[in-house]
Amino acid sequence: MKRFLQKKAFIVWAMLFFMTLTVLVPKIYGEENAESSTSEEANRKKVVYLTFDDGPSPNNTRKIIDVLNKEGVKATFFLIGQEAENRPHIVRDLVDNGMTVLPHSYSHKTNYIYKSSSNYISDYEKCKEVLEHIVRGPLPNYMRMPTGSYTPCCNKWVMQDIIKGLRSKDVSYIDWNVSTDDSLGKNVPVENLKNKFIKQAKDKDFIVVLMHDSYYCGTTVTYLPEMIKYLKDNGYEFKTINDMTPEDEAYMKNHRLINKTKKVK
């Protein structure tokens, strides 16, 4: 009887011990992970990627190059193939001044390209071919979709096929987490651009900002020096997609800035 009670007591003790472990270990491990994650966020440098879509334009792209050079920063330009064909000298100016050029779309005709994945992929490939011919060399396998991967212009099933097509070619698509909304009208007032930018950027340590260098975005040129000053004053490091580190790319993927879109339900 005594041995039975001792055995029973041991079993009860063992059960209590393992129950305690199941409570404490995840808690401790979780706290360590949380502290590690918090530490990583705290140690992360502030980074900004200035990006411009829909150029090159005859009136604004060169002005933006001048501003960027004066401020000593670089940017990434997602170009329209047809515009590049019309102004190859401006594309070469971008590259010669240390900017990164990447495909956006050949036609930017959203009703056509988002009608099917085959339309989209052929349009993208034509744009890339045009740009590589102009710059006389290969481009990195990054691009930006017209109106972004969350576009309302595309059926969700077609978008799913487009993404599969791009990924099968090892092409990554880049979105943004800050926008000035400078394409919502002709020469949107500078104050509107500023308010939109500050509202979205003020709480972010990692920014990919969307702007446009197209024909009716003259106020973007006007506001750009003030934006750059704000970013410099707040300690941001300026990068282009060509400067992107593996750590930056991992961060962008985890935060839905690269290869992320709404899940198809």
Summary of the structure (lengths in Angstrom):
residues: 265
radius of gyration: 24.8
end to end distance: 62.6
largest distance: 97.6
contacts: 788
relative contact order: 0.15
helix: 54%
strand: 14%
